Amino acid sequence: MVIFIDDRPVRVISAKKAKSLTTTEFDKFIDAKLEPVRPELLEGHVLIVNVLLPTIARLFAILKESELPYFQSITLVADDKDSIEEQIKAQYKVIKAAGGVVRNREGQLLLIFRLKKWDLPKGKLDKGESSKIAAVREVEEECGVSVTLEKKICTTFHTYTYKNEHILKQTKWYAMDLVSDKEMKPQVEEDIEKLEWMDKKQVHTAMINTYSSIRFVIRRYFHEGLDLWGE
């Protein structure tokens, strides 16, 4: 599980998987059994081992209340990974969404330009709606294209604050094939300025100006860095 907090990744891994890590990969090392997490320790790339539920409560209180300008990423190592992930979700109001990576017959991908960044079409689930149906609906509404659903790519989590409420958006991403783009146009009501078909090289260039969570999706789509990030 990877959560993007202010576009910076917080990753949860099992103690078994952590055996392949070394402390030289990180700027700060914290053993949660020996010392409490403090704001001044959250600089650069941080590794926290022996993570327990109280550790999560303290860490996420800091992440919500402190600016932490030098924090780049956090890797949490826990024996009970599932419990830790549930504890993290409990810190937020969870909103579910879905989106897609659309490919045409030439192998190009459809990207949207929204709020001065390259992005992928996505949106919140309607009440009672499944992720698969929502993903197709959102792509068709935001881009004016018709698509067919293929396999799931991954799930992303990112946080934001709305009306003083801390939100965790859980987005399921699906690969899609284009059926028709004859009616393609950006949904301006959703602040989409333009749509563009891009080949793989162009996509990777566009990823310079996007969100970390979108880079994550594209990496998973192209099967890049799977051993590093995981599901």
SVG drawing of the C-alpha trace seen along z (x, -y; Angstrom):
<svg xmlns="http://www.w3.org/2000/svg" viewBox="-27 -25 51 37">
<polyline fill="none" stroke="black" stroke-width="0.4" points="0.0,0.0 1.2,-3.5 -0.5,-6.6 0.4,-10.0 0.2,-12.7 0.7,-16.2 1.9,-14.2 4.7,-12.5 4.5,-8.7 4.0,-6.9 4.6,-3.2 3.6,-0.2 5.6,3.0 5.8,6.2 8.8,7.1 9.5,10.0 9.7,7.7 11.9,5.2 14.7,7.7 15.8,6.5 16.2,2.9 19.3,1.3 19.5,-1.9 21.8,-3.5 18.7,-3.9 17.2,-6.4 18.1,-9.7 16.6,-9.0 16.1,-5.7 13.7,-5.4 13.1,-2.4 9.6,-3.0 10.3,-0.7 13.2,-2.8 12.1,-6.4 9.0,-8.3 8.4,-9.8 9.1,-13.5 8.6,-16.2 12.3,-17.0 13.1,-13.4 10.8,-13.5 13.3,-14.8 14.2,-13.3 13.5,-9.6 12.6,-8.1 12.5,-4.5 10.5,-3.6 10.7,0.0 8.8,1.9 5.6,-0.1 2.7,0.4 -0.8,-1.1 0.3,-3.9 3.1,-4.8 0.5,-5.4 -1.7,-7.6 1.3,-9.8 2.8,-9.9 -0.4,-10.9 -1.2,-13.5 2.2,-15.0 1.6,-14.7 -1.8,-16.5 -0.6,-19.3 3.0,-20.0 4.3,-21.5 7.4,-19.3 9.0,-21.0 11.9,-18.5 9.9,-15.3 10.1,-13.3 8.9,-9.8 8.3,-7.4 8.6,-3.7 6.8,-1.9 7.8,1.6 5.3,3.6 4.8,7.2 1.0,6.8 0.8,4.9 -3.0,5.3 -3.8,3.8 -1.4,0.9 -3.1,0.2 -6.6,0.2 -5.3,-2.1 -4.1,-4.5 -7.4,-4.5 -9.2,-5.2 -7.4,-8.5 -9.4,-9.9 -12.8,-10.0 -12.4,-7.5 -13.9,-8.5 -13.9,-5.9 -13.1,-6.8 -12.2,-5.1 -10.4,-6.0 -8.7,-4.7 -5.7,-4.5 -7.1,-4.5 -5.1,-3.1 -6.0,-3.5 -5.2,-1.2 -1.8,-2.9 -0.8,-2.2 -1.0,-5.8 -2.4,-6.7 -5.0,-9.4 -3.9,-12.1 -5.9,-15.1 -4.5,-18.5 -6.2,-19.8 -5.1,-22.6 -1.8,-23.0 -0.8,-19.4 -1.1,-16.2 -3.5,-13.8 -5.7,-10.8 -9.5,-10.8 -11.1,-9.7 -13.9,-10.5 -16.0,-9.6 -18.3,-6.6 -22.0,-7.3 -24.1,-5.7 -24.3,-2.0 -22.0,-2.1 -19.2,0.4 -15.6,-0.7 -15.6,0.8 -18.8,-1.0 -17.6,-4.3 -14.3,-4.1 -15.8,-3.8 -18.5,-6.4 -15.9,-8.9 -13.6,-8.4 -16.5,-8.8 -17.8,-11.9 -14.5,-13.7 -13.1,-12.9 -16.1,-12.2 -14.7,-8.9 -16.2,-5.4 -14.1,-2.6 -14.1,1.1 -12.8,2.1 -9.7,4.3 -7.8,5.5 -7.3,3.6 -3.9,1.8 -3.7,0.8 -5.2,-1.1 -3.9,-4.5 -4.5,-6.5 -4.0,-10.2 -5.0,-12.7 -6.4,-16.2 -8.3,-18.5 -11.8,-19.8 -13.8,-22.1 -11.4,-21.2 -12.0,-17.5 -9.1,-15.1 -10.0,-13.0 -8.4,-9.8 -9.3,-9.2 -9.1,-5.5 -8.9,-5.2 -9.1,-2.0 -7.4,-2.2 -8.2,-0.1 -6.7,0.3 -9.1,-0.5 -9.2,-0.2 -10.6,-2.9 -13.8,-2.1 -14.3,-5.6 -12.9,-9.1 -15.1,-10.8 -16.8,-12.8 -13.7,-13.4 -13.7,-16.7 -12.5,-17.9 -15.2,-18.3 -14.5,-21.9 -16.8,-21.8 -14.2,-19.5 -11.4,-22.1 -10.0,-19.9 -8.3,-22.2 -7.3,-19.7 -6.9,-16.1 -3.9,-14.5 -3.0,-11.1 0.7,-10.3 3.1,-7.6 5.2,-6.0 8.0,-8.5 5.6,-11.5 3.9,-10.0 7.1,-9.8 7.9,-13.4 4.5,-14.5 5.1,-12.7 7.6,-15.4 4.6,-17.7 2.1,-15.5 1.3,-14.1 3.3,-11.3 0.2,-9.2 -0.3,-9.4 3.4,-8.5 2.7,-5.5 -0.2,-4.4 1.8,-4.9 4.7,-2.9 2.3,-0.1 0.7,-0.3 4.0,0.2 5.1,2.8 8.0,0.6 9.3,0.7 6.8,3.4 9.2,4.9 9.9,1.5 6.3,0.2 4.2,3.3 0.4,3.2"/>
</svg>
